């Protein structure tokens, strides 16, 4: 299984914050503002807030019903209503977490990450912190892009999941975090191999050797290591490959939403984005 194919299969992991201060101080817009959505009735009239008079417990129940049906925008309205009207209620903490999850499932990953981080800062002893730390890693994991692009999301993914493993080695998320660390490291190794290939096309062999040595040192368990070792040996022997360079590229199948023209990438003379 290729690195990015495996990445995609694991990107559907289960998830469970919106911080009170964000809502009270206006530090973060509501999901309605973020998505620029207005509710209207059949006659085209703007619909008012139908939850305005519901108690917190009923709002939470309504939000969870919508959430469990995958209606994340609708669910977020109930969760945010709790935070606006009942910020000190016993339902508020769960509403914060679930509101963040709504951002996550609506693929608003940067916004979700900010909310998870804020929840962690505001509730450092909450029982949901291991989950929140896992979700922080997932928000970065979901933003991993092509191997010829910036690798910051993959690097941050590894960092955050390692933090989770150190802080909570026996959490329910340990195995999933370990899988994603391996896949993110594979992705980073593929990026290094891609950069080495760029230098080979330019006949900059010392630079190519440097990148390959770094790959082998930093990612010794990566799936592309055997190919990197073969190529490095040839370069060290003064025998760079004379066959088509594409035969040395790692077999990475990128997600449809991120993939570009493969032939264009292989023949491009533009330098890859480096770390």
N, C-alpha and C positions, 0 to 999 in steps of 0.2 A: 504493500500500500504506500503510495507516495506521501510525502510530508504534508502537502496542502490538502490532499484528499482526506487524510486523517484529521487535519485541522478542521475541515468543514463538518465531518461527522460528529466531532466532539463539540462543535459550537452550539449545539442544541441542548446543552446541559440544563438541568433544573435550577431555578433560582428562587430566593425569597426576595440612602434613606433620604426622606426630605426632612431637613432640620427646621425646628420651630423658628429659629432666628431668621432663616431665609424668608419665611412667609411673613413674619411680623415686621421685619425691617425692609422687605422688598428686595432682598439680596439675590433672589432667584425668581424668575418669572414662572407662572403656572404653566402646566402642560398645554392649556388652551392657548396661551400667548405664544409658547414655543412653536406649536404646530399651526398657529394662525387659523384656528377653526372656530366658527360661530354656529351655534345650534339655531335652526329655524324650523317653524312648523310648516304644514302643507300650504298655507297661504303666503309663505315667504316672510312671516313676521319673526323677529328675534324672540327666542324662547327664554323666559326668565329662569332663575335658579329654582328648580322644583324641590331641592333638598333643604331649602333655607330653614324650615321648621322641624326637621327630623332630629331626634336625639342622637348622640354619638354612637350608641350601640346599634341603632337601626341603620345609621349611615355606614358603619363598618360592615354590617351584614350585607347591605346592598352592594357595597364596593367589592366584597369578596365574592359575591355571586357573579358579578360581571367579570371579575378577574379570572375566576375559575372557568368561565366560558371563553376566555381569550379576548374579552372586550376591554382592552387595557385603557383606552382613552376614557371610556365611560366610567371604568373603575376609578381612575385617577381623580375624577371630579368628586366622588364621594370621599376619597381619602383626603384630598385637599380641603374639602369642606370641614372635615373633622379638625384639621390643623388650624384652620382659620377661626372656627367657632368654639372648639373645645380643646385648646392647646395643652391643658393640664389634666385632661381626662386619662383614664387608664387605657383608652383605645388609641391614644395619640402615638405611642411608640410604634405599634404595629402599623398604623396608618403611614408613618414616616417610611418604614421599610417597604411597604407595598407600593407606595407612590414611586419610590426609586425603582422598584421592579417594573413598574409600568413604563418608565422611561427606557429601561433596559430592553424590554420586549418590543417596544416601538422603535428600537434601534437608534435611540438617542443616547449613544454610549458616553459621550463626553459629559452630558448633563447628568446621567445616572452615576457616573464616577464621582462627580463633585458632590452629589447627594449622599452616596455611600461614605465618602470620606468625612463629610460633615456629621453624619450619624455616628461614625466611629469616634470622632472627637468629642461629641456631646454625650455619648453613652459608652464610655470606655469599658465598663464592667457588665454591659448587657450580655445576656446569654447568646444573643444573635451575632456577636462580633466575629466568630470564626466564619460564619456565612458571609458577613459583610466583607471580610478580607478576601474571601474566595471570589465574591462578585467584583471587587476592585480588579483582581487579576483578570477576570473574564471580560470586563469592559475594555481592557487593553488587548486581550487575546482576540476579541472580535474585530479589532481595527488593524490586525496584521495585514500588510499589503503585499505587493509583488516583490520578488527578490531583488529587482533593480530599483526599488524605492527605499525611502528612509526606513531604518530598522528599529526606530525608537519604541514602537509599540511592542515588538517582540522582546526587546531588552527589558522593558518595564514589566512585561508579563512574567518573565523569569524572576525578576527581583521581587515582585509582589507575592508570587506563589511560594518562593523560598521564605519570605517573611511569615507567611501562614504556617508553613511546615515547622519553622523554628518555634513559633509562639504556641501552636496547637498541633503537635505531631500526631496526636491520636484523634483528630477531628474526623467527622464523616466525609470530609472533602479531601483527605490526604491522597488517596489513590488518584482521584481526578486531577488534583494539582500536580502530582508527579508526572502524569501523562502529558499534561500541557507544557510542563517544563521541558520534557524530552522533545516534544514537537516544536516548541519555540526555538530550542537549541538547534534542532535540525534545520529549521528555517534560517537561522543566523549563519549556520555553516554553509548552507546553500548560497547565501548572499556572498560570503567570503569567496566561495568557489567561482561565483559569477564575476566578482571583481578581478580575480586571478585571470579568468578568461579574457576580460577586457584588456589587461596588460599583455596577454599573449598575442592578441590581435595586433597590438601596437608594437610587438616584439620588444617589450620592456620586461625582459626575463627576470632581472633581479627583483623588480617589484612583484612580479607574479610569484616568485619563490617566497618572498616575505609574506604574502597573503596566505599562501598554502601552509607555511609553517605556523602562522598564527591560527589558522583553522584547526590544524592537528593538535595544537597546544590547548586551545580554548574549548574545543568541542570533540574530544577524543572518542566519544561514543556516537557521533553523528553518522547517519546512514551514508553520507557522501565521503566518509573518511577513506575507504578503499580506493576510490577514484583519485582522490587528492594525493594519496601516497604514491600511486603509480605515476601521476603527472609530475610530482615533485622529484621523484627519482630520475625521470627523463631529463628534467631541467638541470638537475645537479650534474648529470652525466654529459651535459652539453648537447643533448639530443631532443630538442623541442619537437612536438608532434607536427608532422607535415601534412597529415590528413585533415579533413574538414574539422574545424574546431568545434562544430556543433556536436560531434560525437563524444566530446568530453563533458558536455553540459550535464548537470544532474537532471534526472527525470522528474521534474516538478510540474504537477498539473494544478494550475492556479484556479481559484474559484471563479465562476462565470462572471460575477459582478465586478471582479478586479482584473480579469485577464485582458491582455492586449493582443496585438498581432504578433504571433510567435516569430514568424520570419522577419518581421520588422525589428524585433528585439535582437535577434541573433546577428543581423547584418548592420545594425546601427553602429555608428562610430562615436555616438555620444557617450560620455563617461557615465557609469552608474553612480547613483547616490551613495556616498561612502559614510561610514559610521564616524 
